[in-house]
């Protein structure tokens, strides 16, 4: 009985991680991360931000 | 297919998944990553310009190699190669572990915050250095055991030492793991000196400028969503929050850290009791963490110190050297995975455990996929950039090129408005003078090039004629202005090329004495010697690589029956 529970649990965890990975990768790839692109005509472009 | 190739194949899959659109047609131009179709071997590229030689020897290597392989293809090879070699190296370092453990460490190594952040930041020499680390641990251990050095040692050292920070990182690993009492390290030291000679010597030739500015506070470790020291434990925490994937700023940073910590904790005891050469691995981890934390704990003290100690500013982006801790993480995590596997034996299906440990690093950093979720991509240079280059090539007047607008970074529309170090200087065939000032948030860090400072003063003159005359006295023969990059000072000169976006002007003949910025004969001889040593290292590495390939082919042929 214990064995069956372990097998079911591991299938759920393994399948869950696999599903979460696929959903996460697909979702983040379809959302743009560039929220505020710099203005192309701005002559001083920042090297980065550290706020 | 041999089981040995599974981790490498997995590394290739992850590399393609991470780079995604960056593997398409066009150049990947992001922050410090600037590649052009054909980089010219100018004095700047060789570290003989007046600015600090930040891209030595990487630019020179690219300038030579792109004569054989087009720059576009070379960039893809470097990016994919770095990621695959990093994963394959981690698997090779743990080859005594189970296949599950080796596949999992490929995921942990390749899908790490360090790789994502440095890729976005465009630090491709650091990615190559990161990839070299596990291989250099293997080589160092063989050396320490009295075995012959692997044939691939020198090529790996060269690939991993394409910038100053990269050279420090890769140099430290074989020194820590390979030096043992009774083993004469002469050959190793000679190899390390040769592959690092260009940046060492050109850096020494710019000692005065190297102490001019620092910026430890600006470039200090940041914690993403974690306290900074905890982010460093997971090899994250770059200073630039613009290149941090969103998931690292969210709650997902915590499970990512806990996953790594759990695996390391589960395997620490097993690793400690089952492997030799533990002290150097531990020392490298402590060193990487200590350097990263020093810039976070005492940035102002280090800023003061860097003004008096030449070369200390190399450590200002202190999280760059965090991969010194990679071997410990890989070795203990692999041991941890095997420990967990043994506990689960007979209860859970193997595939479920394998799926969890191989995919969990991706699940907690999902936005590292597909070009960092749009953070990086490809771009084609406008046609007029090539036309301007050709027009300048045909010019016979003396003088270097000044690049306007007077700022160092651009966000061109044709690059999807992604910030990048101005590619124009690399597109041209003459040495250039550019503004080296960096703007980070509300802080401006002055550049170190004295000629650029003088050029800025010339550009501050009242009218275009006076500016041009002052620039001519600095040895500026041409001025190229990117009109799409914002407002710029006007200069007077004859138009050599004019497109909708670019204007190339020839400066009037110099009327006064030339302000000299030439390299002295001693420095010149030293730099020539350094490049000669580097060329010898390349020659030996190329020869050994060819011999290695021939021996592999022969072995494969001998195995074929009949």
Interface residues (C-beta under 8 A of the other chain):
Chain A: X2 X3 X6 X7 X9 X10 X11 X13 X14 X15 X17 X18 X20 X21 X23 X24 X25 X27 X28 X29 X31 X32 X33 X34 X37 X38 X39 X40 X41 X42 X43 X44 X45 X46 X47 X48 X49 X50 X51
Chain B: X17 X20 X31 X121 X218 X219 X220 X222 X239 X240 X241 X242 X243 X245 X246 X247 X344 X346 X347 X348 X349 X351 X352 X353 X355 X356 X359 X360 X362 X363 X366 X367 X369 X370 X372 X373 X374 X375 X405 X406 X407 X408 X409 X410 X411 X412 X413 X416 X417 X418 X419 X438 X439 X440 X441 X484 X485 X486 X487 X488
